[in-house]
Amino acid sequence: MLTRWAAPDDEQERLRVTYLAHLDGHADATSRDCHPDHLTASALIVSADHQRVLLTLHHVIKRWLQTGGHIDPEDESLAEAALREAHEESGIAGLTIDPVPVVLSLHEVPKCGPIRPSHHLDVQFVAVAPPDAQHVISDESDELEWFAVDNLPTETDQSVRELIAASMRRLRGNP
């Protein structure tokens, strides 16, 4: 999938090449046991009317983030892993995920494995919730809340803001 993915800009292309090199160099590149870096998958959950996003206040880093996490051995694709994580962390049934990544995000993680620094090579997707979506907070979050796309909390990471902007552009092209 990353081989075929058309990166939207030069920085995303650089990350795509980095991710592919990591996959080529590590048989366990998608496993949380691959240290210090490994691929992860996440999904920004957007309301059915595309006006709000569901963010989770991460219990470790204390920032509002999209749902996501580690890839499990039974996940058949990165999009499936992102969808599974979105459902597990939000409790929302019937999410629809765009199977094409929106953006890539390489970020340092403070508590993932024995080697520092360690990084998540995150493949980020967008998922749309059904109109009647009811979310349920999981044990991975301190809070879970809908926010207007143009009124995000202060504790929202810049990379999440960029994911939201890219997701909104994607959804305008693929409602």
Residue pairs with C-beta under 8 A, 6 or more apart in sequence:
1 77
1 78
1 79
1 101
2 16
2 19
2 20
2 23
2 101
2 123
3 20
5 16
5 100
5 101
7 13
7 15
7 16
7 104
8 103
8 166
12 103
12 104
15 104
15 105
15 106
15 121
16 104
18 106
18 121
19 39
19 104
19 121
19 123
22 29
22 37
22 39
22 121
23 29
23 30
23 39
26 34
26 38
28 34
28 38
29 38
29 39
30 38
30 39
30 71
31 38
31 70
31 71
31 73
32 38
32 70
32 71
32 112
32 113
33 113
35 113
35 114
35 115
35 118
36 113
36 115
36 116
36 117
36 118
36 119
37 118
37 119
37 120
37 121
38 70
38 71
38 120
38 121
39 71
39 78
39 120
39 121
39 122
39 123
40 68
40 69
40 70
40 71
40 81
40 120
40 121
40 122
40 123
41 68
41 69
41 71
41 75
41 78
41 79
41 81
41 82
41 85
41 122
41 123
41 124
41 125
42 65
42 66
42 67
42 68
42 69
42 82
42 85
42 86
42 122
42 123
42 124
42 125
43 66
43 67
43 68
43 82
43 83
43 85
43 86
43 95
43 97
43 124
43 125
43 126
43 127
44 53
44 66
44 67
44 102
44 124
44 125
44 126
44 127
44 160
44 163
44 164
44 167
45 53
45 54
45 66
45 67
45 86
45 90
45 92
45 95
45 127
45 128
45 129
46 52
46 53
46 54
46 126
46 127
46 128
46 129
46 167
46 171
47 53
47 54
47 128
47 129
47 133
47 146
48 128
48 129
48 130
48 131
48 133
49 131
50 128
50 149
50 168
50 171
50 175
51 148
51 149
52 146
52 147
52 148
52 149
53 66
53 146
53 147
53 149
53 152
53 164
53 167
54 67
54 90
54 92
54 129
54 135
54 144
54 145
54 146
54 147
55 64
55 65
55 66
55 144
55 145
55 147
55 152
55 153
55 156
55 160
56 64
56 65
56 66
56 67
56 89
56 90
56 140
56 141
56 143
56 144
57 63
57 64
57 65
57 141
57 142
57 143
57 144
57 145
57 155
58 64
58 65
58 140
58 141
58 142
59 140
59 141
59 142
60 110
60 111
61 110
62 142
62 155
63 155
63 156
63 157
63 160
64 145
64 147
64 152
64 153
64 155
64 156
64 157
64 160
65 157
65 160
66 124
66 160
66 163
67 85
67 86
67 88
67 89
67 90
68 82
68 85
68 86
68 89
68 122
68 124
69 85
69 89
69 140
70 81
71 78
71 81
72 81
72 84
75 81
75 84
77 99
78 101
78 123
78 125
79 97
79 98
79 99
79 101
79 125
82 97
82 123
82 124
82 125
82 127
83 95
83 97
83 125
83 127
86 92
86 95
86 97
86 127
87 93
87 95
88 138
88 140
89 138
89 140
89 141
89 144
90 129
90 135
90 136
90 138
90 144
91 134
91 135
91 136
91 137
91 138
92 129
92 130
92 133
92 134
92 135
92 136
93 130
94 129
94 130
94 133
95 127
95 128
95 129
95 130
96 127
96 128
96 130
97 125
97 126
97 127
98 125
98 126
98 127
98 170
98 174
99 125
100 125
101 123
101 124
101 125
102 124
102 125
102 126
102 163
102 166
102 167
102 170
103 124
103 162
103 163
103 166
104 121
104 122
104 123
104 124
105 120
105 122
105 124
105 159
105 163
106 119
106 120
106 121
106 122
107 119
107 120
107 122
107 159
108 117
108 118
108 119
109 118
109 119
109 120
112 118
112 120
124 163
126 167
126 170
126 171
128 171
135 144
135 146
136 144
137 143
137 144
138 144
147 153
149 164
149 168
152 160
152 161
152 164
